[in-house]
Amino acid sequence: MYPERTPHVPVQRAVEVHQPTPYPPTVAVPAPLAPVQPGTVPAVASIVLPDGRVVTGYAINPAQPEPVAAKPAVSRTAVNVALGGAGFLAVCGGLVLLTSFIAALTAFITQLITLAAVIFGGWIAVQILGTRGHQGGTTVNIRKAVFKRNHFRG
């Protein structure tokens, strides 16, 4: 079932060794600098200090932030009209829901009353038209009775 163990001799394989080839280092050559004239000549400012010395230099203008786009003003009247319209729509929606609820409740109560009338009417019909005989009625022997002016005398 299992193969018999046989001694194996390791296989000799040729091994290739790869040595990395170094590249010569590259020397960065700086680009020649060319004098560039500014687009505008900045103004030279001179300041006289309190002790009499004069300092001359270029004025540094502080960076001006970009102006923020002004938002158009919304009038209070427009806001009030919009809020009033939203409130009016909410009230109308609530009234529609209330009306629908009342109509559904009325229909439900009407169906309950109709069901009760059908059940009660059926019960009365069974009592009147029942096949149990005349257990609660009065039995009259007509041969012995005397009728005089719509009065019964027994």
Salt bridges, closest charged atoms under 4 A:
GLU16 OE1 - HIS18 NE2 3.91
ASP51 OD2 - ARG53 NE 2.89
